[in-house]
Amino acid sequence: TEGDAEVVVRSLTDDSEHRFAAGELPMFGGGQLEFSNSSSWLAFQIRPDREAAANSQRPLPNSVGLVDLSTGEMVELERVRGFAFGGADGAWLAVHKMTPEGRDNDDWRGADLLLRRLSDGTTLTVGNVSEYAFNDSGEWLATAIDTEGRSGNGVQIREMSSGRVIPLDSAEAAYTRLGWHDDGDAFAVLRSVNHDDYEDDLVAVVGFSGIGAGDPAKAEYDPAGDENFPEGMTVNANHSPLWSDSRDALVFRVHEVEMTEEAKAAAAAAEAEEAEEDAPPAAANDDVDTADLVIWHWRDRRLQSRQQVVERTDRNFGYLSVYRVAQDLFVRLADDDLRNVNPAPGHRWALGRNNDAYERQASLDGRNLADYWIVDMHTGERRMAIEGSRYVFAASPAGTHLLHYDDGNFFSLDFATGESTNLTGGLDVPFWNVEDDHNVVKPPVFQFGVGWTDDGEHILLHDGWDIWKMAADGSNPMNLTQNGRADQIRYRSVMRLDPDLDGIDDSAPMFVTAYGEWTKKNGIGRLDPDGGVTNLLWDDAAFRGLMKAEDADVFVYTRET
């Protein structure tokens, strides 16, 4: 929608309401809005209003509005590029200011970070911050410092409760892609340095662990000091590094780094001299126009139109790799033979995908087949697991199993053994879409809204009518909803109420969507962990957006007619 927006705050205990101008929203999605953990404060992004933006010759800066929900009073902070609550119960607000006007931000990205104590409004300013992030509890704040000329650059952490600051690393380098582990006790960051021979910076990975339990431990991998690292490559700065869940490895991606024209010429001259060639390498002719011509070879696996679509993805591509800290060992997990490799949860295994043998045909018939490999993230060893498959779904949250589908049945692949178990073959109902009339043999009932339980020990599957539960090895299958097929009610999905969980919490009652095939009614039902659905809502309406309060059995939802 066009026009200026406003933020509306209403109390759930009385009729009080507050409204605040928020400017014109972006074309897609709304502006940032966040409550503190204590629900005492609200911070939201304020964008320029429509008239001001239309009359300006350049982009106008955003602001942030900070609202005390006990009084409804708002404080506006100007020229802001980001904000976040931190500290115990969100007692602090971090506000990252924009860089000063007129500065070249390519070489100097640091700007003021304001730390505002919400209880009294006291503000502490940390200068030249390029990136910042609170850990999950908000107790620790990590900041990357970026100064003019990089002379004072580094990484530091602040304990919010005490104000104690611990410097962790410093160098004439840019620190980017700072990110915490979900447990909040470790983070990793990229450290980039200029090199005269290369167009891009050369990048190292630095990680810190044990934060909050004494002095943090530092782990560092710099490819420049490893003679076994592939020549002509560096760590890819387009991808964020991360710690493995066991904190024994740093996970990142590498890519080829392009040499400068001068370095290429020098290398070519050295090769020519070594080969005793008299003629120097031909100098580049800058006056020659570059031909605007796109050439596709009939042996190319991807059609030219597809190559154009994924050009940017190809340019940012990186090969998955790990650094084993205790062994001081770099392990490259992906290469040109197996480019597409991604870690499974837990970082014990990775899954490789290779569609080289099928990609060209897929451009013609749309059947996106691929071979899948299990990759050991400790050693880099590979094993073929699934050949020529079209339907491979998610790995379990524990990273031990992988769901895939073939010829009317769902299977669970055990990463450790490489063996697949048929989950649905012994059941007396089909799990392929019997109503799909496309020219596809036994297409699966797609598992939108169901999947692995949070502990990774069980999986929930949808047969088109009912939701089933079974162990990861296929044992003890159970029809949870029980009456879907008999009563012609489609129980389609389990509504996720806790965004922090990696899967479905099957230890407590679940909430499922319901649709009457013949009545066309919709509803929401409560699904007991031992089976059986109790209808909570059932009407000629659409029910969506079910949400639950974090610490109370209070729910909100939308109803559309």
C-alpha positions in Angstrom: 0.0 0.0 0.0 1.0 3.6 -0.6 1.1 6.4 1.8 2.3 7.0 5.3 1.9 4.4 8.1 1.5 4.6 11.8 2.3 2.3 14.7 -0.7 1.5 16.9 -0.1 0.2 20.4 -3.1 -1.1 22.4 -3.3 -2.4 25.9 -4.6 -5.9 26.5 -5.8 -4.9 30.1 -7.7 -1.7 29.4 -8.9 0.5 26.5 -5.7 2.7 26.3 -4.2 3.2 22.8 -1.3 5.1 21.4 -0.5 6.0 17.8 2.8 7.1 16.3 3.7 8.2 12.8 6.1 5.8 11.1 6.5 7.3 7.7 6.1 5.5 4.4 6.7 1.8 4.6 9.0 0.0 2.1 7.3 -1.6 -0.9 7.7 -5.1 0.6 7.2 -5.7 4.3 7.1 -3.3 7.2 9.7 -1.4 9.1 11.6 -2.9 12.1 9.5 -3.1 15.3 10.6 -4.7 18.5 9.4 -5.1 22.1 11.9 -5.4 25.0 11.9 -8.7 26.8 10.1 -7.1 29.8 7.4 -5.7 27.5 8.0 -2.3 29.1 9.4 -0.7 26.0 8.8 -0.6 22.2 11.2 0.5 19.6 10.3 1.0 15.9 11.7 2.3 12.7 10.5 5.7 11.5 11.0 6.3 7.8 10.7 9.6 6.0 7.1 10.5 5.2 5.9 10.2 1.6 5.9 13.9 0.8 9.4 14.5 2.2 10.8 11.5 0.3 9.2 12.6 -3.0 10.6 16.2 -2.7 14.1 15.1 -1.7 16.9 14.8 -4.3 18.6 12.1 -2.2 17.6 9.3 0.2 16.5 10.6 3.6 17.8 9.0 6.8 15.6 6.8 9.1 15.0 7.4 12.8 13.9 5.2 15.7 11.1 5.8 18.0 11.5 4.5 21.6 8.2 4.3 23.5 7.8 3.9 27.3 4.7 1.6 27.4 3.8 2.6 30.9 3.3 6.2 29.9 3.0 6.2 26.1 5.7 8.8 25.8 8.1 8.5 22.8 11.6 9.6 22.3 12.9 9.9 18.7 16.5 9.3 17.8 17.6 10.5 14.4 19.9 9.2 11.6 19.7 5.6 12.7 20.5 2.5 10.6 19.7 -0.2 13.2 18.7 -0.9 16.8 18.3 -3.9 19.2 17.4 -4.5 22.8 20.0 -6.1 25.1 20.9 -6.7 28.6 18.9 -8.6 31.2 15.2 -8.3 30.3 16.1 -5.9 27.6 17.3 -3.2 30.0 19.4 -1.5 27.3 18.8 -0.3 23.7 21.6 -0.3 21.2 21.2 2.3 18.5 23.6 2.3 15.6 23.9 5.7 14.0 24.5 6.4 10.3 28.0 7.4 9.3 28.6 11.2 8.9 27.5 12.8 5.7 30.3 13.2 3.1 32.4 10.3 4.3 33.6 7.5 1.9 32.1 4.5 3.6 33.9 2.0 1.4 37.1 2.6 3.4 35.8 3.5 6.8 32.5 2.0 7.9 32.5 2.8 11.6 29.9 4.9 13.2 28.6 5.7 16.8 26.8 3.0 18.7 24.6 4.5 21.4 23.9 2.3 24.4 20.9 3.7 26.2 20.0 2.5 29.7 16.2 2.4 29.7 15.7 2.9 33.4 17.1 6.4 33.4 17.9 7.3 29.8 21.7 7.4 30.5 23.5 6.9 27.2 27.0 5.6 26.5 28.6 6.2 23.1 30.9 3.6 21.5 32.7 5.1 18.5 33.6 3.7 15.1 31.4 0.6 15.4 30.9 -1.1 12.0 28.9 -4.2 13.3 27.4 -5.2 16.6 25.4 -8.1 18.0 24.0 -9.2 21.3 24.1 -12.9 22.3 20.8 -14.6 22.8 20.5 -13.7 26.5 21.5 -10.1 25.8 24.1 -10.3 28.5 27.1 -9.9 26.1 27.5 -7.4 23.3 30.1 -8.0 20.6 31.3 -5.0 18.5 33.6 -4.7 15.5 35.5 -1.4 15.4 36.4 0.2 12.0 38.5 3.4 12.1 39.9 5.6 9.5 42.9 3.9 7.9 42.1 0.7 9.9 44.8 1.6 12.4 42.5 1.0 15.4 40.4 -1.8 14.1 39.5 -4.8 16.3 36.8 -6.8 18.0 35.7 -6.5 21.6 32.9 -7.7 23.9 31.0 -5.9 26.6 29.4 -7.5 29.7 26.2 -5.4 29.9 25.6 -6.0 33.6 29.0 -4.7 34.7 30.1 -2.6 31.8 33.3 -4.6 31.6 34.9 -4.4 28.1 37.3 -7.2 26.9 39.3 -6.6 23.7 39.7 -9.8 21.8 41.6 -9.1 18.6 43.1 -6.1 16.7 44.7 -5.6 13.4 44.9 -3.2 10.4 42.0 -5.2 8.9 38.2 -5.0 8.4 36.1 -7.2 10.7 32.9 -8.3 9.2 30.1 -11.0 9.4 30.1 -11.1 13.2 27.7 -13.7 14.5 26.9 -15.5 17.8 26.3 -19.1 18.3 22.7 -19.8 19.4 24.0 -20.8 22.8 25.4 -17.4 23.3 28.9 -18.5 24.5 30.8 -18.2 21.3 31.0 -16.1 18.1 33.0 -16.0 14.9 34.0 -13.1 12.6 35.9 -12.6 9.4 39.1 -10.5 9.3 40.1 -9.0 5.9 43.4 -7.4 4.9 44.4 -5.6 1.7 46.9 -7.2 -0.6 48.5 -5.4 -3.5 48.3 -8.4 -5.8 44.6 -9.1 -5.4 41.4 -7.2 -6.3 39.7 -8.3 -3.1 40.9 -8.6 0.5 42.5 -11.7 1.8 40.3 -13.1 4.5 40.9 -15.1 7.8 38.4 -16.6 10.2 38.6 -15.8 13.9 36.5 -17.4 16.6 36.1 -16.8 20.3 34.5 -19.4 22.7 33.9 -19.8 26.4 32.5 -16.3 26.8 31.1 -15.9 30.3 33.2 -18.7 31.7 36.5 -17.0 32.4 38.9 -15.7 29.7 37.5 -16.3 26.2 39.5 -18.8 24.1 40.6 -17.7 20.6 40.8 -19.8 17.5 42.2 -18.4 14.3 42.6 -19.7 10.8 44.5 -17.6 8.3 45.0 -19.3 4.9 48.1 -17.2 4.2 49.9 -19.2 6.8 48.8 -22.7 5.6 50.8 -24.2 2.8 48.1 -26.8 2.3 45.4 -24.2 1.5 44.5 -24.2 -2.2 46.5 -21.7 -4.2 44.7 -18.7 -5.6 41.9 -18.9 -3.0 40.8 -17.2 0.2 37.9 -17.3 2.7 34.7 -16.0 1.0 33.6 -12.7 2.6 30.1 -13.1 1.2 29.3 -15.9 3.7 29.2 -15.7 7.5 31.4 -18.0 9.5 30.1 -20.0 12.4 31.2 -22.3 15.2 30.2 -26.0 15.1 27.8 -27.0 17.9 30.6 -28.8 19.7 32.9 -25.7 19.4 35.6 -27.8 18.0 35.6 -26.4 14.5 35.0 -23.1 12.6 32.8 -23.5 9.5 33.2 -21.2 6.5 33.4 -21.0 2.7 36.3 -20.4 0.4 36.5 -19.1 -3.2 38.9 -18.0 -5.8 40.4 -14.6 -5.5 41.2 -12.5 -8.6 44.6 -11.0 -9.1 45.0 -7.4 -10.2 45.9 -6.7 -13.8 49.4 -5.6 -12.7 49.9 -8.8 -10.7 48.7 -10.9 -13.7 51.1 -9.1 -16.0 54.0 -9.6 -13.6 53.2 -13.3 -13.2 52.9 -13.7 -17.0 56.2 -11.9 -17.5 57.9 -14.2 -14.9 56.5 -17.3 -16.6 57.7 -16.0 -20.0 61.2 -15.3 -18.6 61.3 -18.7 -17.0 60.3 -20.3 -20.3 63.0 -18.2 -22.1 60.5 -16.5 -24.3 61.7 -13.3 -25.9 58.4 -11.6 -26.5 56.8 -10.0 -23.5 53.2 -10.7 -22.8 50.9 -8.6 -24.9 49.6 -5.5 -23.1 45.9 -5.1 -22.8 44.4 -2.6 -25.2 42.0 -0.5 -23.2 40.7 1.2 -26.4 39.1 -2.0 -27.8 35.4 -2.1 -27.2 34.1 -5.2 -25.3 31.7 -7.2 -27.5 28.2 -7.4 -26.2 27.7 -11.1 -27.1 26.3 -14.0 -25.1 27.5 -17.4 -26.3 25.9 -20.7 -25.2 27.5 -24.0 -26.1 25.3 -27.0 -26.7 27.2 -28.9 -24.1 26.5 -26.4 -21.4 24.5 -28.0 -18.6 22.5 -24.9 -18.0 20.6 -23.0 -20.7 21.9 -19.4 -21.3 18.7 -17.9 -19.8 19.2 -19.8 -16.6 22.9 -18.8 -16.4 21.8 -15.2 -16.5 19.3 -15.7 -13.7 21.8 -17.3 -11.3 24.8 -15.1 -12.3 24.9 -13.2 -9.0 24.6 -16.5 -7.0 27.5 -18.0 -9.0 29.6 -14.9 -8.4 29.0 -15.1 -4.6 29.5 -18.9 -4.5 31.8 -20.5 -1.9 33.1 -24.0 -1.2 32.1 -25.2 2.2 35.2 -25.8 4.5 36.0 -26.3 8.2 39.0 -25.6 10.4 39.5 -28.3 13.1 40.8 -26.3 16.0 42.5 -29.0 18.1 44.1 -30.6 15.1 45.0 -27.3 13.5 43.7 -28.8 10.3 41.9 -27.2 7.3 39.4 -29.6 5.7 37.8 -28.6 2.4 34.4 -30.3 2.1 33.3 -29.0 -1.3 35.2 -28.8 -4.6 34.5 -28.7 -8.3 33.4 -32.4 -8.3 30.9 -31.7 -5.5 30.2 -28.0 -5.3 26.9 -27.8 -3.4 27.6 -29.0 0.1 25.7 -27.7 3.2 26.2 -28.7 6.9 23.4 -30.7 8.7 22.4 -29.5 12.1 25.0 -30.4 14.7 27.8 -30.1 12.2 28.8 -33.8 12.3 27.7 -34.4 8.8 27.1 -32.4 5.6 24.9 -33.2 2.6 26.3 -32.7 -0.9 24.1 -32.3 -3.9 25.3 -32.8 -7.5 23.0 -32.4 -10.5 25.6 -32.3 -13.2 24.3 -35.5 -14.9 20.7 -34.1 -14.9 20.8 -30.3 -15.2 20.6 -29.9 -18.9 17.7 -32.3 -19.2 16.0 -30.6 -16.3 16.0 -27.4 -18.3 13.9 -29.2 -20.9 11.5 -31.4 -18.9 11.5 -29.7 -15.4 12.5 -32.9 -13.6 15.2 -31.6 -11.2 17.0 -34.8 -10.3 20.3 -34.9 -8.4 22.7 -37.3 -6.6 23.2 -36.8 -2.9 26.4 -37.5 -0.9 27.0 -37.8 2.8 30.1 -35.8 3.7 32.0 -36.4 7.0 32.8 -32.9 8.4 35.7 -34.3 10.5 37.6 -35.9 7.6 36.0 -34.7 4.3 35.2 -38.3 3.3 32.3 -38.7 1.0 29.8 -41.5 0.4 27.0 -41.7 -2.3 23.7 -41.8 -0.4 20.9 -41.2 -2.8 21.1 -41.4 -6.6 18.9 -39.6 -9.1 16.4 -38.3 -6.6 13.8 -35.5 -7.2 12.5 -35.2 -3.6 14.9 -34.6 -0.8 13.6 -32.7 2.3 15.0 -31.5 5.6 17.6 -33.1 7.9 16.5 -33.7 11.5 17.3 -31.0 14.1 19.8 -33.5 15.6 21.5 -33.8 12.3 21.3 -37.6 12.3 18.7 -38.4 9.7 17.4 -37.0 6.4 13.9 -37.2 5.0 13.5 -38.1 1.3 10.9 -39.6 -1.0 10.8 -42.1 -3.8 8.1 -43.9 -5.7 5.2 -43.3 -3.4 7.0 -43.6 0.0 9.0 -41.5 2.4 12.4 -42.7 3.6 14.7 -41.7 6.5 18.4 -41.8 5.7 20.8 -42.4 8.6 23.8 -40.2 8.1 26.1 -42.5 10.1 25.3 -45.7 8.3 24.2 -44.4 4.9 21.1 -46.7 5.1 17.6 -45.5 4.2 14.5 -46.9 6.0 11.1 -46.9 4.4 8.8 -45.0 6.7 5.5 -45.4 5.0 5.7 -48.6 3.0 4.1 -50.7 5.7 1.1 -48.4 6.3 -2.3 -49.1 4.7 -2.7 -45.5 3.3 -1.0 -43.8 0.4 1.4 -41.0 1.0 1.5 -39.9 -2.7 -0.9 -37.4 -4.1 -3.6 -39.5 -5.7 -5.5 -36.4 -6.8 -2.6 -34.8 -8.7 -3.3 -35.2 -12.5 0.0 -33.8 -13.7 2.2 -36.0 -15.8 4.3 -37.1 -12.8 4.4 -40.6 -11.4 3.3 -40.8 -7.8 4.0 -37.2 -6.7 4.4 -36.9 -2.9 1.9 -35.2 -0.6 4.2 -32.3 0.2 4.9 -31.9 3.9 4.2 -28.2 4.4 3.7 -27.5 8.1 4.8 -30.9 9.4 8.2 -32.5 9.8 10.8 -33.4 12.5 10.2 -33.1 16.2 12.5 -30.7 18.0 14.6 -33.5 19.5 15.0 -35.1 16.1 13.8 -38.5 17.3 10.4 -38.6 15.5 8.9 -37.2 12.4 5.4 -36.1 11.6 4.1 -36.9 8.1 0.9 -35.9 6.3 -1.0 -38.4 4.1 -3.4 -35.8 2.6 -5.9 -36.3 5.4 -4.2 -37.3 8.7 -1.0 -36.5 10.5 1.2 -39.5 11.4 4.0 -39.8 13.9 6.9 -42.3 13.7 10.4 -42.7 15.0 13.3 -41.7 12.8 14.0 -45.4 12.2 10.4 -45.9 11.1 9.3 -47.8 14.2 6.0 -47.3 16.1 4.0 -45.4 13.5 0.9 -43.8 14.9 -2.0 -41.9 13.3 -2.2 -38.9 15.6 -5.3 -37.1 14.2 -7.2 -40.4 13.7 -10.4 -39.2 12.0 -9.2 -37.2 9.0 -9.7 -39.8 6.3 -12.9 -41.2 7.8 -14.6 -37.8 8.3 -13.1 -36.2 5.2 -11.2 -33.5 7.2 -7.8 -32.5 6.0 -5.4 -31.9 8.9 -2.7 -30.1 7.0 -0.2 -28.7 9.3 1.0 -28.2 12.9 1.1 -24.5 13.8 4.5 -23.5 15.2 4.1 -21.3 18.3 7.7 -21.2 19.6 10.0 -19.6 17.0 13.1 -20.7 19.0 12.4 -24.4 18.5 14.1 -26.1 15.6 11.2 -28.5 15.2 7.8 -29.5 16.5 7.3 -29.9 20.3 5.4 -33.2 20.5 5.7 -33.4 24.3 2.8 -30.9 24.7 -0.5 -30.4 23.0 -0.1 -29.2 19.4 -2.4 -27.0 17.3 -3.3 -28.1 13.8 -5.2 -26.6 10.9 -8.3 -28.4 9.7 -10.3 -28.2 6.5 -13.6 -29.9 5.7 -13.4 -31.4 2.2 -17.2 -31.2 1.6 -18.3 -28.5 4.1 -15.5 -26.2 3.1 -15.2 -25.1 6.7 -11.9 -24.3 8.3 -10.7 -24.6 11.9 -8.0 -25.0 14.4 -7.8 -28.1 16.6 -5.8 -29.1 19.7 -3.8 -32.3 19.0 -3.0 -34.5 22.0 0.5 -36.0 22.1 -1.1 -39.4 22.5 -3.5 -38.8 19.6 -6.9 -37.3 19.0 -8.1 -33.8 18.0 -10.3 -31.4 19.9 -11.8 -28.8 17.7 -11.3 -25.3 19.1 -12.5 -23.3 16.1 -14.7 -24.5 13.2 -16.6 -22.2 11.0 -17.2 -20.8 7.5 -14.1 -18.7 7.9 -10.4 -18.8 7.5 -8.3 -18.9 10.7 -4.7 -17.8 10.5 -1.7 -16.4 12.4 -2.1 -18.3 15.7 0.4 -16.9 18.2 0.9 -17.6 21.9 2.2 -15.4 24.7 5.7 -16.6 25.8 4.9 -17.0 29.5 1.1 -17.3 29.5 -1.6 -19.5 28.0 -3.0 -16.6 26.0 -3.4 -16.8 22.2 -4.3 -14.5 19.3 -5.4 -15.4 15.8 -7.0 -13.8 12.8 -10.5 -14.7 11.4 -11.4 -13.9 7.8 -14.7 -14.3 6.1 
